[in-house]
Amino acid sequence: VPMSSSASGSSAPVPAGLPDPEAGARVVADDRAHLFHSWAAQGAVNPMPVAGGEGRYFWDYEGRRYLDFSSQFINLNIGHAHPKVVAAIKDQADRICMIASTFANDRRGEAARLIAEIAPGDLNRVFFTNGGAEANEHAVRMARIHTGRPKVLSAYRSYHGGTATAISLTGDPRRWANENSGSASGNVAHFFGPYLYRSHFHATTEAEECERALAHLEQVITFEGPSTIAAIVLETVVGTAGILVPPPGYLAGVRELCDRYGILYIADEVMSGFGRTGAWFAVDHWGVTPDLITFAKGVNSGYVPLGGVILSDAVHDTFRDVAYPGGLTYSGHPLACAAAVGTITAMREEGVNENAARVGAEIIGPGLREIADRHPSVGEVRGLGVFWAVELVRDRETREMLVPYAAGGELARPVDEVVAACKEGGMWPVYNYNRIHVVPPCTITDDEAREGLAILDQALYAADKYVG
Ligand code: PLP
């Protein structure tokens, strides 16, 4: 991207052709007149018009640059506008843009092969979808048919997507709010996963939390009836609901319970997969092999919508002679698969996973712990790789969450203030409830990580004033 310096108010140079506020206003006008937005009161939507992005930055039509600590819904593991991925998409577009999934296509097969190569154990087959929710829909369908059992268990504090089964799996009542939408599916039960900071099991150590969470899960299995349960669906590291890293032994314990009761283990790696934790899949950190893995996002950094299910040989063999009752028009779309091949290849060549692991261990983790020492509003920081949460509290002793509350007749919104201060400082974070999530691209440099943390550090003074 050609850069020219301009008086944008930002110290960094801005892309050529900017600022162009009139163009920005037109972009917003079309959006507000004709777009219907996800998870939003439509009247409250106020989107920032984005003109472009490169690497770890994107910019608006005013020419203001933002360090992307959101990775755009945790998609851009390889960053914005990676030249090798863009070239792979262009090359595919020149050759053929669409060929139905009944045909074999070079990039489609190559993407499946690369994914099978990096997946653990005998997870050798890939069913492509358009995103994460569909991946979970199909993984559950496969598990139900494979086991001949109807029920699925998933954790409270989870996000598995916005479609019928996926939203039912999602362990977050705020997402189930509209009973009239009729979108929930049945035969889903929930359990509590480990979360030591707010332990449901009165645990004080990781070992206790792990042991008690597994005992609780076994109780739920027993009370639901093991012979009725097809699968347990679990985010390996819980993402949207708090970046909860499982204690050592938990995932192995889940695997063991699944084996004992003939239940399939579905690892939802939609957010945690493809480098986010510093490994191809987060399960790799604990050496656990699920029966099915669902993925999306990082598989091609979201350049073209793509998700999927990776199947073990045993689950695959269920459908060797019996047709799988399901499919999607765009399964294995050539442009999306070309983007996946370009992404995975570039990640291998450039050591992107290693970078994420190192920056997390050497810069982001220590940096956030130092920030926590300085700010009384920080209750806990946790994460690994480039997958971190800063949990904000009103009181470190009681761990009361720092969520919006009535303060002398006015509604105080501390997290909103922190987010606004981050943006003001030139960094775009993710936030959810009482947490700021620090989720930059896996390609982030040491200096960029330090820059973002310094902005967050300053922004957190906005939260500190609500402490006590
Ligand atoms: N599963 C997890 C763990 C996710 O984080 C998400 C999205 O954030 C989904 C599933 C749903 O993916 P999609 O929005 O692509 O349907």
Residues whose N, C-alpha, C, O or C-beta is under 5 A from the ligand:
A	BS01	PLP	G131 G132 A133 E134 Y159 H160 G161 E235 G239 D268 V270 M271 A296
